[in-house]
């Protein structure tokens, strides 16, 4: 059962990152929003709060504001990163539960929650920066869908995420 679940999450993760083909290499480093801070970085104390925004983040936001191509490229990169994080988080959680290590389970859940919140925030932030109505709507819907996971990557619904990814691809003109 766990292998089936893991396969389903990995499939969903790949769908999220499906439009991240070589476009991320074209994205300038300055166009990286604060929410793309490495989500998989463990924090001390197990806090599940997203990383605070830095002043460098504001510069990245300014570079993205109204730039549909840069936002689409960043959304693809961020989606690919989130997909990798979610797959790693699921494996970490399954391994911790299999080992019956309560501390490891708690740490895995905290990391998963943090990664889900960071991705949801990144999508919402990009939606605010988008000037194209379809792109703004697609990113906003994806942010809400990810937020609805409440930190539990096991709740991933491949069909819904695929539909949202398709909407994002159409909004970005990559479909």
N, C-alpha and C positions, 0 to 999 in steps of 0.2 A: 504494500500500500504506500509506503514511504517513497519507493522508487517512482511510482506512478505520480505521486504528488510532486516530487522533485522534477520529474520530466515535464509536468504541466507548468510548473513555475518557470523552468528554463525555457520552455516554448514561449510563454508569455514574455519573459525577459528578452528573448530574441526578437519578438514582435515589437517591443518598445524600442529596441535599438536598430530596427530594420532600416530606417532611413538615415543611419549614421555613416553611410559610405563616404569615404574620403573627403566629405565636405568639412569635417571638423578640422582637417589640416589647413583649410583655407581661412579659418576663423582667426582673426588677430587676437593675440593674447590679451590686449586691452579690452576686448569685448566680452570678457568672462564675468558674469554676474556673481555677486557674493554667494548666492545659493549653490554655486558649483564648487564651493570649498570641499575638499575631500570628505565626503559623507561617511566613509568607512573608517575614518580616523577615530580610534577609541578615545574617550575622554575619561578623566579621573572622576571618581565618585558616581559613575553610572548615570550622569544627567542625560535626560532625553531631550533637552532643549536644543533648538537649532543654534549653530554658531552665530555669534553676533556679527553684524555687518561692519566692515572696516571702511576707512575713507577710500581705499583703493576700489572698493565695490562700487561706490558712487561713480567713479570714473568709468567703470565697465558698464554701468547702467546708462550713462550718458552716451557711450559709444553705440549702445543697442537701441536707444529710444527712437522709435519710428523706422528703424532699418529692418525691413522684413527679411531680407536675405540673411543678415547677421543673426537675427532672432531665430530663424528657421535652422540655421547651422548650429546655433547654440542649443536649441531644443533637441536636435538630433544627437549632439554630443552628450548632453545631460541625460537624455533618455538611454543612451548606450551605457553610460556610467551607472545609472540607476539600475538598469537591468543586471549588470554584473554584480552590483551591491546586493540586490534582492536575491539573486541566485546564491551568492556567498552567505547571506544572512540565513537563508533557508537551510543550507547545509550545516552552518554553525548551530542553528537551533535544533536540528534533528540529531546532530552528534551530541550536543549537550543533554538532550532528553534521553538519548540512548544510553549515555553514561550515567544517567540519574544523578547528575551533579547540579544541585539546586542553585549554587552560586553561578555556575556557567550558564544555566538556563536563564537566570535573571539578567546576566550580562548580555547574552544573545538577544533577549527580548528588548533590552534597553537600546542596543545597537540597531536592531531592526526598526524600532520606533523612531529613533533619531534619523535613520536613512530615509524612511518613508516621509517623515516631516520635512526633511531637507529637500527631497524631490518635489513634494507638493508645493513648498514655498518657492522653489525655483520656477516651477511652471506658472504659479500665480504671479510672480514677479515679472516673468517674461510677458505674460498676458497684459499686465499694466503698461509695459513698455511698447507693446504692439500698437500700430496705428491702423493696420488692416483689420476690418471688422471680423472676417472669417477666422483669421489667425488668432485674434484676441479671444474669440468665442471657443475655438478649439483648445487653446492653452488653458483657458479658464475651466472648461469642462474636464480636461485631463487632471487639473489640479484638484478639483472637487472629487473626482473618482479616486485618485490616489489618497487624498485626505480621508475618504470613507473607509480606507483599509484600517484606520486607527492603529497603525504600526504593525499590523499582522499581515505579512506577505502571503500567508496561506489563504487569504481571502481574494487573491488575484483572480479575476474573471477574464480569461483569455479573449472571449468574444467581445466583451465591452471594451477592453483595452485595444483590441484590434480595430474595432470601429472608431475609437477615438484617434488611434494612430492614422487610420485612413483619412479621417477628417483633417488631421494636421497635415498630412501629405498633400491633400487637395489644396488646403489653404496656402501651403508653401509652394504649390505648383510643381511638386515632384511626383505626382501620381499620373 
